[in-house]
Every structure is written in structure tokens, then in C-alpha cells.
């Protein structure tokens, strides 16, 4: 298997039958659209049309406001920015599958997504809010609620938050295992693998071809799966100082503490990125890489071609650009 080179200022996300790639000042989405015949037949099998590519400027709040680049704060801002881009990318991908946006005229230089909207912005915003509520409820409220049932028998705040952390991590791992078994997500996980392989191929300085990219690992140290595992672990230590207050304060800390946990986790990933060659860092990152075996699958060559199209669209705009350290903030967790 080919080796990965130095990290490049590139991140990405798998979407429905496609890949989003993000650079410093540009992001793009490449999607394999269904053919007109597939649309007429309402064929929901694997799309067999051209690759539609949409490219947009990236205007990060981190570059505009110095205060947002402060430690802890910058992680929260970077993650929110990544989620906003990811939301738009998902909408574009869904639109392509419904409307069959072809390759002709798909290269956008402005802010429009091309084609009719598959889902309204309000609907996507609502879905995002519900997703947040679900994640906070499942990974933070449910664990503290379950452990609170035996709170009176523990007689120790240290034991309480340790058991809560274990329960939270077990729920997280179970959730990933359940997702990995969903048939409908198989191709999304394959595109996730294509995204990682394509970025690794670029980082190694190899020519971007599906055959070259296929030689690289589908696991990447900057993947969001690894980041989420760190979030689960950091949460144990962030909640520890609160002890065992009344149930309503206990619940409030689990909800209000989420941004703090995200900010701390971001700084850990950023530190690890600067010292990735050290043995202790590789040991810490190993569990996250192992988890990616659940959220990625081996892609085929056509899927790699889609990921390469998305990356080329970014590189065509940003090739030769000089980037400051501030520009690079946020790239550690978006591969």
C-alpha cells in the first residue's frame, strides 16, 4: 500500500453519490448524476451519468475576525463552518440525484447550486437542528440519565463520571456499528473511502488518477470519525469538575458543555497534527483510525474518479497560492 506524504490544506466529506472537497479559499462538490434514461425510469440504482462539478468560494469567518482564532473558540467556529459547507454539499448532491444535473454547465463560479432546489434551505436548517438535538440527546443526555438511575448507589462523583464516560463511549461505538450495517449507507461509506484515498494520493505527490489513488489507504488521521472519538474521551474530563449536583444542573452541564468539549478536542487534534511522527501520538490516534474501518469502505475506480474531479476543481483555483498559518486553522479535522 502506498505511503502518505505531508498533510495538504485539503479536507472533504462524502455525500450522496459524490464527494465534497474543501481547500483554503475554495470548495467544490462532484456528483455522479443519473442519466436521463434513469430519471425517466425513476431508476434508483447506481447512477451511470456524467460527473457534475460545482465550485464555490470559501469565505471563512476565521480569516475575518482575529478574536475567532483564539484557542478553543477557533475550534467551535471551524466546526460550525465545516458543517455549513457540508449542509450545502448534501443539498447539491440530493439535487443532482433528483434533477439529473449533467456535466454541461455544472462548473459554477458563483454562489448558486445549479438546478432546482431538491430541498428548501428551511428544511435543511430544520434537519440540522434536529440532528444536533439527536446527537446531544443520544451521546450526552441519555448517558447521564442512565447512570443517574444508580447515582445513589455510587457514593462517588469520580465513579459517576467514569461510568458515564464508559456508557457514552459504548453508545457511540454501538451507533457506528449500527450505521456500518445499514445497506443504504454502503455507497456513502465507499465515497468516504474515495475521499481519503484521493487526498492521500495528492499528499504523496502522485498524479491524480483513479488507479494511483486506489493504492492508498482508505484511513486518514484527520477524519471526523477520529475527532468524534476524541470528543467522547474529552467529555469525561470536562464533566469531572462538576461533581454530582442536582439532576437539573447535571443535565444543563451536559448540554452547555458540548461547545467546550468540541473546542478542547479541536486543540488536541491540532497538537497531534504537529507531532504526528511521534510514537505516543500514533498510539493515541490508532483507535480513531481503527474506527474508520466502520465508516469507510473500499471504493471502485468510478467513485475515485468523482473524488478526483472534486479535488481537481479546488486545486485548479488554489494551485500556487500562498497560505498563512491562520488560513490553515480548521483543516486538522476535515479530511
C-alpha positions, 0 to 999 in steps of 0.5 A: 500500500502506498505511503502518505506524504505531508498533510495538504490544506485539503479536507472533504466529506462524502455525500450522496453519490459524490464527494465534497472537497474543501481547500483554503479559499475554495470548495467544490462538490462532484456528483455522479448524476443519473442519466436521463434514461434513469430519471425517466425510469425513476431508476434508483440504482447506481447512477451511470451519468456524467460527473457534475462539478460545482465550485464555490468560494470559501469565505471563512469567518476565521480569516475575518475576525482575529478574536475567532482564532483564539484557542478553543473558540477557533475550534467551535467556529471551524466546526460550525463552518465545516458543517455549513459547507457540508449542509450545502454539499448534501443539498447539491448532491440530493439535487443532482440525484433528483434533477439529473444535473449533467456535466454541461454547465455544472462548473459554477463560479458563483454562489448558486447550486445549479438546478432546482432546489431538491430541498428548501434551505428551511428544511435543511436548517430544520434537519440540522437542528434536529440532528444536533438535538439527536446527537446531544440527546443520544451521546450526552443526555441519555448517558447521564440519565442512565447512570443517574438511575444508580447515582445513589448507589455510587457514593462517588462523583469520580465513579459517576463520571467514569461510568458515564464516560464508559456508557457514552463511549459504548453508545457511540461505538454501538451507533457506528456499528449500527450505521456500518450495517445499514445497506443504504449507507454502503455507497456513502461509506465507499465515497468516504473511502474515495475521499481519503484515498484521493487526498492521500494520493495528492499528499504523496505527490502522485498524479491524480488518477483513479488507479494511483489513488486506489493504492492508498489507504482508505484511513486518514488521521484527520477524519471526523470519525477520529475527532468524534472519538476524541470528543467522547474521551474529552467529555469525561474530563470536562464533566469531572469538575462538576461533581454530582449536583442536582439532576437539573444542573447535571443535565444543563452541564451536559448540554452547555458543555458540548461547545467546550468539549468540541473546542478542547478536542479541536486543540488536541487534534491540532497538537497531534497534527504537529507531532504526528511522527511521534510514537505516543501520538500514533498510539493515541490516534490508532483507535480513531483510525481503527474506527474508520474501518466502520465508516469507510469502505473500499471504493471502485475506480468510478467513485475515485474518479468523482473524488478526483474531479472534486479535488481537481476543481479546488486545486485548479483555483488554489494551485500556487497560492500562498497560505498563512498559518491562520488560513490553515486553522480548521483543516486538522479535522476535515479530511 
